[in-house]
């Protein structure tokens, strides 16, 4: 099996080749919205898609239409902090839009939508290599789901002791 760095490069290329990203993103968020964990949550932590990640604008519109509160992550001192999505945003050192408001308690989060470069059907995830979600997910008691395009679901990934699985994988 290839190492994580090699798989990351390959999965970026795979994701870059998705040519109907907006339509598939809308389908992805529709698939998320049928989850009990989504329906039961008043407050959802998601992420601001960038590059060729799923387009999160349709998700944000759905959350607003469903009357749900949107929280977004910000990286601070090497860890995820949870912030309101409303308010000023700034571009992080890696190019991601992050909220600039105050950090909020983790117990406000009722459902977490987790990005990734690749997922296995049983929930193992390959992120960008910072380990942010591997540290964050055990610290929050909310249910979670990993999201990606169907081409990013793979049979196996190299797994290390610190790698945290998501509870389900939703793709489109």
Secondary structure, DSSP 8 states (H G I E B T S, - for coil): ---HHHHHHHHHHHHHT-S-HHHHHHHHHHHHHTSHHHHH-SEEEE----TTS---HHHHHHHHHTT-EEEEEEEETTEEEEEESSS-EEE-TTS-EEE-S--B-GGG-SEEEE--SEEETTS-EE-SSS-HHHHHGGG--SEEEEEE-GGGEES-----TT----S-EEE-
